Structure formats: structure tokens, C-alpha cells
Amino acid sequence: MNKIKLATRKSPLALKQANMVRDYLIDNKTFSEIILVPMTTAGDKVDSQTFKRDGGKGLFLKELESCLISGKADIAIHSMKDVPAKVDTRFAVSTIMKREDPRDIFISEKYKRLADVQKGTIGSSSPRRQAMIKNKYSKLETKEIRGNIQTRLKKLKEDNLDGIILAKAGLKRMGISDVITENLDLNDFLPSPGQGILCLECLSTNETIIKKIKKVIDKNTEICSITERLFVENIDGDCLSPIGAHAVIKNNLLTLTGYVGSLDGKDFIKNKVSGKKDDHIQLANKLSDVFIKLGAKRMLKC
């Protein structure tokens, strides 16, 4: 199988990422030809309330997965942070390429730093970011904004917001890092699990594609992704939970930091574990056990 079809969302960022992955796979001689199959997903069309009610970020996957089942596409590309921690057994998911910068960033036309905003409104679509803002900056209000990067930048002006918070990875891939006002510290804004990581999905029965992709993955990125996602799965979190998780590997030592917060910002749990990267499964289980004992599952149900 040297010629394949790659399903992708139609947003500018999704298409940019799909082309990056296509070039990467062809350059590595994984496939000789890759045809993009752009799709508009349910997650791209619904309003915020419907988005939350009908499954959140999982809505970005459904149409693409239908393409895999029907044979319209052989693989699909996603941002890993949009993929539920527990994947339907009909599908297999793997990271692809090295992780991009996982940090959150602040964009404002009024302030140079988020800490300078003494009173105002910050736009964000993420419950995690909203919880962190309310915890660290209790006087600030948050406003939910959804849409692609261009839409959110437009809303910054149209809604007269004091700033917005986005993932840095998307801006870098789009080549518009110059709009960034401040890179937010990982200690203050722990990223969403999988943030900055791209992944490919195919049918779990398609062993040929699975084997081909495994040959060109970045092993450390794959390990970090597995670790972060297992932590989330263990504490019964999902893509709409106020959860942060970030694994980093240095000299074969893996450090996993986790965060769970209440939506009002009043309560949070934050902790970390370190150990050999080969023990990443045990490390994820160890950290999630700590969080469960501290009441993470109860906090997520509130």
C-alpha cells in the first residue's frame, strides 16, 4: 500500500497540519502518494452549548472516523488534544512527528502580560484555561470563544476582550507567531494532555498502515502522549474536563505533571512524579492514584 487517502478537517490549521504530515510521510518514504480528503466535522458546525452536550472535542473525530469505516480514507489526522483518552477499539491512534511547543500563549492589544490585566475579560474555549485563570487571577472574567485561530483573533477585537489564550503550537504551524504577546509559564498554565502533538488514526485491523507509521514516529513524543492520556483516562477525564497533563523526557528520565481544577477556580490538585521513561505506564498510574486519593474524580463530577 503506497498510495493512500488522508482525511482532515477543512480549517486552515487542520489543512496546514495535514500537508505537513503528508510531506513528512512522503519524505520518509512511508507512502509514495497521499491524497487529502478535507471534511467539515460536526464540531466545526455546532454552537458552544451543543458542542458540550453532544460530546465536545470528540465531535471533531466522528466524520473522519466514518471515512475510515467506509473506505473513503485510509488514515485521518487529528490534534491529539482533541482525541478522547479512551479510543474506540475499532480504531488505532499513533503520534506522528515531534511535539511542537506545548505552551499556552496570551494575545492582547492592550497589555504586555496577562499579569498586567488587573480587571477585565479573557477569551478562551477551554475549561482548563478558564479554571486556571480564575484560580490565579480571581478578579478576571472569562468569556467562551470557539472557532479557528482566525475567528478567535477576530473576536479579540470585535468583543473588545482584554486578551485571549491559545495554544502556541497552532500559531507556530500557521506561521503567525508574531501575534503572540506572552508565552505563558508551564508552571502556571499546564497544557492540555497531548497539546502540540499531531496523531494519525486508522482502522485497528489495518496492520500494514500501523506498521508503516510505527517506523517513523518520534519515540519520546509517543511515550509522553501515552503517559499523559493514561493519566486522564485513569481519573475519568475527557476533552472537556479542566485537566492539565504534561510529560517531559530528559536523559531518559520522564517527569509527569498533572492538574485538575474546579471550574470556579477555587480548588485544584497539582502534583508530579518522575522516573525512568521505560516505566511511563507505572508513572501515569502512580500519579493518577495520588489524584484519585486527593478527590480528583469528585472534583471532575462537580
Buried (B, 14 or more C-beta within 10 A) or exposed (E): EEEBBBBBBBBBBBBBBBBBBBEBBEEEEBBEEBEBBEBEBBBBEBEEEEBBEEBBBBBBBBBBBBBBEEEBBBBBBBBBBBBBBEBEEEBBBBBBBEBBBBBBBBBBEEBEEBEBBEEBBBBBBBBBBBBBBBBBBEEBBBBBBBEBBEEBBEBBEEEEBBBBBBBBBBBBBBEEEEBBBBBBEBEBBBBBBBBBBBBBBBBBEBEEBBEBBEEBBBEBBBBBBBBBBBBBBBBBBBBBBBBBBBBBBEEEEBBBBBBBBBBEBEBBBBBBBEBEBEBBEEBBBBBBEBBBEBEBBEBBEE
